[in-house]
Amino acid sequence: MDSRSSINDNSDQVLVEENSFVRTIILNRPRQLNALSHPMISRLLELFLAYEEDPNVKLMIVKGKGRAFCAGGDVAAVVHDISMGHWSFGAKFFWDEFRLNYLLATYSKPQVSILNGIVMGGGAGASIHGRFRIATENSVFAMPETALGLFPDVGASYFLSRLPGFLGEYAGLTGARLDGAEMLACGLATHFIPASKDSVEVLIFLHQQKLSFLEEELLKLNSSDHNYVSSVIDNFSLKPSLKEKSAFQRLDIIDKCFSRRTVEEILCALEREAMDIADNWISTAIDSLKKASPTSLKISLRSIREGRLQGVGQCLIREYRMCCHVLRSEASKDFFEGCRAILLDKDKNPKWEPSSLELISDDLVDKYFSKVDDREWEELELPVRRSLSACAMAKL
C-alpha cells in the first residue's frame, strides 16, 4: 500500500479545513475523546511536514472535536498490538509519536492549539510543545501515566521540569488535574479565552472575548510572524482568577514536599503536612501516590529531574528508551496490568509488582535509563532541525 492510500484510509480521524493561508487541523475521534491512534500520529506528521514547506500555509490551528482536545495516546491499542506479536510493535507507536512531538517543538511556523476540553498525556505532547496554547474554562490538563504503570512521556520530562518550583513533580507523580486558569498561571497555556459567552470570565470583564471570535480573526491572517499572531490572540485573552483551592495557591507546600530527593521522602513530607494541616488537597495527593505504580513513581521522578538539565530532543530520546523497557516488561509488567485494571477490565484495582517503593532498587531504576539490549532495538533518531527558537516552552 502506498503512502497516499494509507493517508486517505485514515483521513477521517484527522480532518483539515483550508481557509486562505490558514489550515485548521481537527482531531476527530470524539467517542474516544480524540485519543491518538497510530494512524492519527502518522497523519499529523505528514501534514505538519508538508505545511512547513508550503509557502501558501502561514498558520496552523489544532483543535479537537467534542469535549476533548485529546485525552492521550491510544495505549489500549498499543497493548493489543503487542499481544498480537512483539513488543517492538508498540515501540513503533512511540517512535512516531515522539518524532511528532519533536517536530512541533522545533516548528518554524506558528501553531495555535485550542485546548477547549480534556488535555492529557499524548494530547499534551501534541500541543504543549507548540508556540501558542489557548486554555478555556473547559480545559482540564493532566499527566495520569503513573496510575497506568507508565510515566509522563511525550517530552513531559522537558515541559514539566520547567514549571514553577516543583509543580512538575507534583503534576507528574500524582496525575493531578489543572484547570484552564492554572494552566495559564504555570505556563502550560500561553493564553486564556472563554469558550462560552455565558462564562463567568466574560461576565466579570464585560467584554466580547470569546473563542469563536478569535478563530474568525485567525482565519483572516496572512502572516507567519509569531509576534503578530501573538498580538492578535492577546486582544482576546483574559487573566482569570485562580480558585481558592487551586494547587497553584499551595506552591509553598508543593515545593517543600516535592523537592525531596526520593518518592519515599516526598510521601513522608506530605504525611507530616497532613498531620498539621487539614487540607483535602494534601490527602488527595497522598492517596494518588499510594495508588500509583511504585515503579512508575520512581522512574518518573528521576525522568523529570533529568529533564531539567536536558533539551527537548534529549528528553524524547531518553523517554523512548524508557518506553521500550516498559514495553519489554523485563523489570515490571505494571504497564500491562495498569491498562488491564483501568482501561480494559476497569476494576480499578491493579496489582503492582514490585508492590511497594521499598522493593525497588536503584539498579532497577537505572535499567529504564539504559540502552535496550535487543538486536532489533534502535535508538530514537531525530532529524536535524533548525534551532529551538520557536519552541514554546522556552518562554516559560
C-alpha positions in Angstrom: 0.0 0.0 0.0 1.5 3.4 -1.0 1.6 6.3 1.4 -1.2 8.2 -0.4 -3.7 5.4 0.1 -2.7 4.9 3.7 -3.4 8.6 4.4 -6.7 8.5 2.7 -7.8 5.4 4.6 -7.4 7.1 7.9 -8.1 10.7 7.0 -11.5 10.7 8.8 -9.6 10.6 12.1 -7.9 13.9 11.3 -9.9 16.5 9.4 -8.4 19.5 7.7 -10.2 22.8 6.9 -8.5 25.2 4.4 -9.0 28.9 4.7 -6.7 31.1 2.6 -3.4 30.9 4.3 -4.6 29.0 7.4 -5.1 25.3 7.9 -7.3 24.0 10.8 -6.5 20.5 11.9 -9.3 18.8 13.8 -8.7 15.6 15.8 -11.8 13.6 15.0 -12.3 10.6 17.4 -14.8 12.3 19.8 -16.2 9.0 21.2 -12.6 8.1 22.2 -12.0 11.7 23.5 -9.7 12.1 20.4 -7.2 9.6 21.8 -4.3 9.5 19.4 -4.2 6.3 17.3 -1.1 5.4 15.3 -2.8 6.4 12.0 -3.6 9.8 13.5 0.0 10.3 14.6 1.2 9.4 11.1 -1.3 11.8 9.5 -0.3 14.7 11.8 3.4 14.1 11.0 2.7 14.2 7.2 0.5 17.3 7.5 2.9 19.3 9.6 5.9 18.3 7.4 4.0 19.3 4.3 2.7 22.6 5.6 6.1 23.7 6.9 7.4 23.5 3.3 4.3 25.1 1.7 4.6 28.8 1.2 0.9 29.2 0.9 0.4 28.0 4.5 1.2 30.6 7.2 -0.6 29.3 10.3 -1.9 26.1 11.7 -4.8 25.8 14.2 -5.2 22.5 16.0 -8.3 21.5 18.0 -10.4 18.5 18.9 -14.0 17.6 18.1 -16.3 17.2 21.0 -15.5 17.7 24.7 -11.8 16.9 24.5 -8.8 18.3 22.7 -7.1 14.9 23.2 -7.2 12.6 26.2 -3.9 10.9 25.4 -2.4 8.2 23.2 -4.4 5.1 22.4 -2.3 2.9 24.8 -5.0 0.2 24.8 -4.3 -0.3 21.1 -0.6 -0.4 21.8 -1.2 -3.2 24.4 -3.3 -5.0 21.8 -0.6 -4.8 19.1 2.0 -6.2 21.5 -0.3 -9.0 22.5 -0.7 -9.9 18.8 3.0 -10.0 18.1 6.2 -8.4 19.5 7.0 -5.6 21.9 8.5 -3.7 19.0 5.0 -3.3 17.5 4.2 -1.0 20.4 7.6 0.8 20.2 6.8 2.0 16.7 3.8 3.9 18.1 6.1 5.8 20.5 8.8 6.2 17.9 6.4 8.1 15.6 4.7 10.0 18.4 8.0 11.3 19.8 9.1 12.4 16.3 5.8 14.4 16.1 6.5 15.9 19.5 10.0 17.0 18.4 8.7 18.4 15.1 6.2 20.6 17.0 8.9 21.7 19.4 11.1 22.9 16.5 8.4 24.1 14.1 9.2 27.2 12.2 5.6 28.3 11.6 3.1 29.3 14.3 0.8 26.6 15.7 -2.3 27.6 17.7 -3.7 24.8 19.9 -7.2 25.4 21.2 -7.4 23.4 24.4 -11.1 23.6 25.0 -11.6 20.4 27.0 -9.5 17.5 28.1 -5.8 17.7 27.5 -4.0 14.6 28.9 -0.9 12.5 28.1 -0.3 12.4 24.4 -2.7 15.3 24.0 -0.3 17.4 25.9 2.6 16.2 23.7 0.6 17.3 20.6 0.1 20.8 22.0 2.3 22.0 24.8 5.4 21.8 22.6 3.7 24.3 20.2 4.1 28.1 20.2 0.5 29.1 21.3 -1.7 27.1 23.7 -5.1 28.6 24.4 -6.9 27.4 27.5 -10.6 28.0 28.3 -12.9 27.5 31.3 -13.4 23.9 30.0 -9.7 22.9 29.9 -8.5 20.0 32.1 -4.8 19.1 31.9 -3.3 16.0 33.5 -0.4 13.6 33.0 -2.0 10.5 34.6 0.6 7.9 33.5 1.8 6.7 36.9 -1.7 5.3 37.5 -1.4 3.2 34.4 2.1 1.8 35.1 3.7 4.2 32.6 5.4 7.6 33.2 4.9 11.1 31.8 6.3 10.8 28.3 5.8 12.7 25.0 8.6 15.1 26.2 6.8 15.7 29.6 10.1 15.5 31.4 11.1 18.6 29.5 7.9 20.7 30.0 7.0 19.5 33.5 10.5 20.2 34.7 10.2 23.8 33.6 7.1 24.6 35.5 7.4 26.9 38.6 9.2 25.4 41.5 8.4 21.7 41.9 4.9 21.8 40.4 6.1 19.5 37.6 7.0 16.8 40.1 3.6 17.2 41.8 1.7 17.0 38.5 3.8 14.2 37.0 3.7 11.9 40.1 0.1 12.4 41.3 -1.6 12.9 37.9 -3.3 15.9 39.4 -5.7 17.8 37.2 -5.2 21.5 36.4 -7.9 23.8 35.1 -7.5 26.5 32.5 -6.7 29.2 34.9 -4.0 27.1 36.5 -2.6 26.2 33.1 -2.2 29.8 32.3 -0.7 30.7 35.7 2.0 28.0 35.4 2.8 28.5 31.7 1.3 25.3 30.3 -1.1 27.7 28.4 0.0 30.9 26.8 -3.5 32.5 26.7 -6.9 32.1 28.3 -10.0 32.8 26.3 -13.6 31.9 27.4 -15.3 29.5 25.1 -18.9 30.5 26.2 -20.5 33.9 26.2 -22.1 32.9 29.5 -18.8 32.0 31.2 -18.0 33.8 34.5 -14.9 35.3 33.0 -16.9 37.1 30.2 -19.5 38.4 32.7 -16.8 39.7 35.0 -14.8 41.5 32.4 -17.9 42.6 30.4 -16.1 42.1 27.1 -16.9 40.2 23.9 -13.8 38.0 24.3 -14.9 34.6 23.1 -13.1 31.8 21.4 -15.2 31.7 18.3 -14.4 35.4 17.7 -10.7 34.7 17.9 -10.9 31.8 15.5 -12.7 34.1 13.0 -9.8 36.6 13.2 -7.1 33.9 13.0 -8.6 32.6 9.7 -8.0 36.0 8.1 -4.3 36.0 8.8 -1.7 36.1 6.1 1.4 36.0 8.3 3.8 33.5 10.0 5.2 36.2 12.2 5.0 34.9 15.7 4.8 38.3 17.3 2.0 39.4 15.0 0.0 36.2 15.7 0.6 36.7 19.4 -0.7 40.3 19.3 -3.9 39.1 17.6 -4.5 36.5 20.3 -3.6 39.0 23.1 -6.6 41.1 22.0 -9.0 38.3 23.1 -7.1 36.9 26.1 -8.2 37.4 29.7 -6.5 36.6 33.0 -8.9 34.5 35.1 -8.8 34.3 38.8 -7.4 31.1 40.4 -9.8 29.1 42.6 -9.2 29.3 46.3 -8.5 25.5 46.5 -6.1 25.7 43.5 -2.9 23.7 43.8 -1.2 26.8 42.4 -2.1 28.6 45.7 -0.1 25.9 47.5 3.2 26.2 45.8 4.9 26.6 49.1 3.8 23.2 50.3 4.4 21.7 46.9 8.0 23.0 46.9 8.5 21.9 50.4 7.4 18.3 49.8 8.1 17.6 46.2 11.6 18.9 46.3 12.7 15.9 48.3 15.2 13.5 46.8 13.1 10.3 46.7 9.5 9.4 46.3 9.6 7.9 49.8 10.8 11.2 51.2 8.1 13.1 49.3 5.4 10.9 50.7 6.7 11.2 54.2 6.8 15.0 53.9 3.2 15.1 52.7 2.1 12.9 55.6 3.8 15.2 58.0 2.0 18.2 56.5 -1.3 16.3 56.7 -0.8 16.0 60.5 -0.5 19.7 60.8 -2.9 21.0 58.2 -6.5 19.7 57.5 -6.4 20.1 53.7 -8.2 17.8 51.2 -5.5 18.7 48.7 -2.8 17.0 50.7 -4.8 13.9 51.4 -5.7 13.6 47.7 -2.0 13.9 46.7 -1.1 11.2 49.3 -3.9 8.9 48.1 -2.8 9.3 44.4 0.8 8.4 45.2 -0.2 5.3 47.2 -2.4 4.1 44.4 0.1 4.6 41.6 2.6 2.1 40.4 5.7 2.3 42.7 8.0 1.6 39.7 6.3 4.3 37.7 6.7 6.8 40.5 10.5 6.0 40.9 11.3 6.3 37.2 9.0 9.4 36.7 10.7 11.3 39.4 14.2 10.6 38.0 13.0 11.4 34.5 11.6 14.8 35.5 14.8 15.6 37.4 17.0 14.7 34.5 14.7 16.7 32.2 15.7 19.9 34.0 19.2 19.6 32.6 18.3 18.4 29.0 16.9 19.8 25.8 13.7 18.6 24.4 15.4 16.3 21.9 17.5 14.7 24.7 14.4 14.2 26.8 12.5 12.5 24.0 15.4 10.1 23.2 15.7 9.2 26.8 11.9 8.7 27.2 11.9 6.4 24.2 14.4 4.2 25.9 12.3 4.2 29.0 9.1 3.3 26.9 10.9 0.4 25.3 11.9 -1.0 28.7 8.3 -0.6 29.8 7.0 -2.5 26.8 9.6 -5.3 27.2 8.3 -6.0 30.7 11.6 -7.3 31.9 11.7 -5.4 35.2 8.0 -4.9 35.7 4.7 -5.7 33.9 2.9 -2.7 35.5 2.0 -1.0 32.3 0.1 -4.0 31.1 -1.5 -4.5 34.5 -2.5 -0.8 34.7 -4.1 -0.9 31.2 -6.0 -4.0 32.3 -7.3 -2.5 35.5 -8.0 1.0 34.3 -8.8 0.7 30.6 -9.9 -2.9 29.8 -11.5 -4.7 32.8 -11.9 -1.3 34.6 -11.9 -2.9 38.0 -9.5 0.0 39.1 -7.6 -2.5 41.3 -4.2 -3.0 39.7 -1.8 -5.5 41.3 1.6 -3.7 41.0 4.8 -5.7 41.0 7.1 -4.8 42.8 4.3 -3.9 45.2 6.0 -1.2 47.2 8.6 1.6 46.9 10.9 -0.1 49.3 11.3 -3.1 47.0 12.5 -1.1 44.0 16.3 -0.8 44.0 18.4 1.9 42.3 19.7 -0.7 39.9 16.2 -1.5 38.8 15.5 2.2 38.1 18.9 2.5 36.3 17.8 -0.2 33.9 15.0 2.0 32.5 17.5 4.7 31.6 19.9 2.4 29.8 20.0 1.3 26.2 17.9 -1.7 25.3 19.8 -4.9 24.9 18.0 -6.3 21.9 19.3 -6.7 18.4 16.0 -5.4 16.9 16.2 -2.2 19.0 17.3 1.2 17.7 17.9 4.5 19.5 15.3 7.1 18.6 16.6 9.2 15.7 15.5 12.8 15.5 16.2 14.7 12.3 18.5 17.7 12.3 16.2 20.7 12.7 16.6 24.5 12.9 17.1 26.0 16.4 14.5 25.7 19.1 13.7 29.4 18.9 10.1 28.6 18.0 9.8 26.2 20.9 7.0 27.5 23.2 8.5 26.1 26.4 11.5 28.4 26.0 9.0 31.1 27.0 8.3 29.6 30.4 
